[in-house]
């Protein structure tokens, strides 16, 4: 499928379990030609949230059954969303269940074959495994899109379940996960019966627990060099045991937000524009604290790009895969070489 122009549906599901992001994008060889045609976020049902949370403890057989079921679920969402719109292919990130690249393991739920068969569209899935096979982290992959679609910014910062940054350094794209964000903040807000802390209001009302802030900032991951990436496993082991339930939730939210802002600001100490996307862009308290600590110019775009940049970029990665062009950068992931990742499934 070596076409110069393709219309691709990008599908993204993040660790924060907000829902499935769908973006139909028209893409061309010239990165300036991209166009977002239509977008939507489909919230997860209570049943699907429970299934995704429990997936890590499934047996092998149960996990493979869920893999097929979730792929079919995504295919049904895609088919309904596409309707009569012309779409050449689908590019699906899947939902990350395991990410342990040190042991050569990464698993994104959502069987591409089921998705293709159900949606009736060629589907690209399993983007990470080729990079991991070449010794890389398999993440982050979005910076390959940052470099081509958003090269006018000094930094691209995504505030999702995890904070990740990408930027050019000496002609190479550098990117890595900085710290967990919404994966932690949402879990804390849920202690108070809320799905998330809207605009960071609860965090803003709290006060800093200095001893906790010091412990968080001293975690060894933060002093490790890139390439590096984070996952649910590290967060469950290193972060959550420190968030003692005896503390006031607002104080925990306040302290963790300061921690995330401090860790992020360390990498934004040069003049230049920072494109901020992801759900955390709406966290006014975090943005305020980040601005206090960084000399860079914070740019928060219109809501469509905030919410769907990752879905757009996975559509772009799918475009590159269908053209058999590299879509994973070794300068970002630490792999032995750049690679063209993603398994292609015919409809």
N, C-alpha and C positions, 0 to 999 in steps of 0.2 A: 504493500500500500504506500508507494513512494509518491504521494501527492504533495504539491506545494501548499495546498489549502485543505484543511479538514475541520469538521465540526465534531467536537468531542465533549462528552459528558464526564466531568471530573466528579468523583465521589470521595468524600473525606469523613472519617469518624475519629474524633480525638479521645484521649484518655479521660477527659472531664465528663464524658457521657452526656453532653448537651443534646446530641442528636446527630443525624446524618446530613451533611452539607452536600447539595447538588448544584452544579454549575455547568450549564451548556455554554461552551466557548468555541468561537471560530478562531482558528489559529493558522498562521502562515510561516514561511521561512523567515520573513522579516519580523522580528519580535514586536516591532511597533504596530504590526497589523492585528494584534489580538483584540478580540471583542467578546465581552461577556453578554450573552444573549438573554439568558434567563437563569434565575437562582431561586433556591428555596432551602430552608432547613426543616427537616422532618424530625420532630421530637420523638425520642424513644418512649415506648409504653413502659409502664411499671414492670411488666413481664420481661421485656427485653433488657431493661436495666439490670434486673436480677440475674438473668441468664449471662450477661456479659461480665458482671461482677464475679459470678461463680465459675466462669470458664477456666480460670487458672487451677481450680481444684478438681476438674473433671478427669475421669479416666481417659485413656487413649481413645477408646471406642466412643465414649460420650463426646469427646472433643471433636472427633472427625464427623460425628453426626451433627454437632452444632455448627461446624465449619460449612457443611452442605446446607443446613437450614438457613444460616445467616446469608450465605451466598444467594439462595433463592429469595430471601427477604429483600436483599438489596436489588436483585433483578426485578422484583415486583414494583419496588419504589421507582426504579429507573424507568420501567415500561410506562407506568402511570404518569410520571413527570414528563417524559418525552412526548407522549401523545402523538400528535401529527407532525411534530417538529422534525426536520431532517437532522439526523445524528449519524455520523459515520462509525463511531466507536465509543466505547466506555473505558475510562481509566479509573480504577478503584484502588485506593490505599488500603482498604480493609480496616479492621479494628485490632490494634496490637494487644496480644494476650501475653506473649513472652518476648522479652528482649534482653538477651545475654550474649552479646557479641564476643566477649572474652572467651566463651566456650563454643563459639561458632553457631549460636542459636538465635533465631528471631522467628516469630510466628505471627502473621496477621490473619485474623479470622475473616472468612468470606470467600468461599470457593469460587474461583473465577469461571470454572466450567459451568457451574450452576447459574451464576450471574448471567453469563452469555446465553445459555439455553433459555432462561426465563425471560430475559429482556429482548432477545432476538437481535442483539448487536455484538459484533466483535468486541472482546473485552481484554484489557491488559490489567494484570494483577500481580501480586507477589513481587513488588519492585525492589525489596531489600535484599533478597537472598543471594543474588549474584554478587553484590558488593561484599557481603559477609564471606562468601566462598573465596573471594580474593583477599581476605584478611582485613577487611574494613569493618567499620562500626555498623554499616547498613543504615546509618542515620547521621545527621539529618540529610534528607534528599532535596528538600525545598530550595536550598541555596543554588542548585543548578538552574532553577527558574529565576531566582533573585538576580543572578548575574546577567541574564539575558533580558528579562522583562522589566527589571527595576534597577538597572545599572546606574541611573541618574542619582541614586541615593548613596551616601557614604556607608550607611548601615541599614540593614533590614532586620527588624526586631519583631519576632512573633511571640505574643503573650497568650498562650493556650494552656493546656494542662501542664506544659513545661515551657520555660522561656528559652528561646534559642535565637542566636544572632548570626548574621553572615555579613562579610565585608571583603573587599579586595585588599590584598597585601602583596606588594612586589609582583603584581601581575597574576597572582593566584587567588582563588576564592577560598577564604577561611571561614569555617562555621562550626558551631558546637552548641550543645545544650548548656545553659548557664545554671539554671536552678528549677526545681519544681515551682509551679505557680498555682493555677486553678485546681490542679489535682489535690493540693493541700488546702487551699482557701475554701473550696467548695465542701470538702469533708468537715472542716471546722464549722462552717455555716450550718451544715446539716445537724449539728448538735443542738442547734436552736430551732430546728424544724423548718429551716429555709434551704432551698436548693442551692443558693449562692448568696453572697453578700453584695447586694445591688449598689453599684457605684463605690463600693468600699466604705459604706456608711458605718457599719458596725466596727470595722477596723479603725476608722477615724475617731470613733468615740472611745476607743480603748487607750491604754497607756503601755509604754514599753517595759517589758520584763528583761532587764539588762543581762541578767545571768543566762537567760535562755538565748538572747541574741548573740551573746559571746559564744555559746556552745554551737549554735547553728553556723556562725561564720567560721568556726574552726574546723568544720568537717573537711576531711582530706581531699574530697573531690574538687573543692574550689581552688586548691593550689596545684592540682594536676594539670599538665599541659594538654592542649588540644593535639590531635582529635580526641574527643570524648563525647559520650552521650549518656543520657539518663533514661531510666524506665521505672515502671511501677515497683519492681523488686527492690531497687536501691532506696526508693522513697519510703517504702514500708519498713525497711530495716533500719535506716539511718535517721529519718525525719520524725515519723510518727511516735516512736518511743520517747522523744523529747517533749512532745506536746501533751504534757500532763493534764488530765481532765480536772485536776483540782484547781487549775488556773481559770480565771474568768475568760469566757470565749472571746469577748471583744478584745481583751488584752493579748490573747494568743494571736488573733487576726492582725492586730496592730503590730505586734512584734515580728510576726512572720512576713508581713508586707514590708517592713523596714529592712529585714534581712534580704528579701528578694530584690528590693530597690538598690541596696548597697552592692550586692553581687553583680547586678546588671550594670550599674554605673561604672564599675571598674573598667568595662570594655568600651565605654562611650566617652573617652577623655580627649578626643580630638574634635576640632571644629568640623562641622558637616551636618547634613540633614539625616535624620533617623526616621525611616518609615515604620510606623508601629501598626501592627494588625493583630487579629485574634481577639477573643472575648475580653482579655485583660485591658484592651484599649479603652474600655468603658469604665474601668476601675479608677475613678478620679483621684482617690487617695494615693494609689500606687503611682500614677502619672505625676502627681504633685511632688511626691517624695523623690521620684527619679529626676525631675527637673532641678531639684535642689542640689543634686549630687553630680550632675553632668553639665559639661559646657556645650554639648552638641544641641542642635536645633531639633526639637521634637515635632514630628509631622504626623498628625492623625488624619487619615483620609476619610472620604465619604464611606458610609456604612457598608455599602456593597463590597468594597475592597477589604474593609476590616473583617467582615464575616466570611468572605469566600475566597480570599487570596490563596489559601492552601488548596482548595478544590480547583481553582484556576491553574495552579502550578502543577498539580497532578495530571490535569488534562494536557498540559504542555509536556510533561515527562512521558505521557502516553503517546503524544504526537512524535516525540523523538524516538521512542521505542519502535513505533510502526515504520519509521524511516530507517531503523537500524543504526541510529546515532547515539553516542554516549549520553547518558542522563544521570550518571553518578560520578562525582568528582573525587578522585583520590586525595586531592589537597584538603578536602573537607572530611572524608571518612577515614583516612589513613590506610586505604586499600593499596595493594601493590601497583594498581593501575586504574585509570578511568575505565568504566564499563557501561554497557547498555543493558539495564536491568528491566525485568518484567516478563512474565509469561503471557503469551498471546493465546486466547481461546476463541475459536470460531463459533459463530452462533448456530 
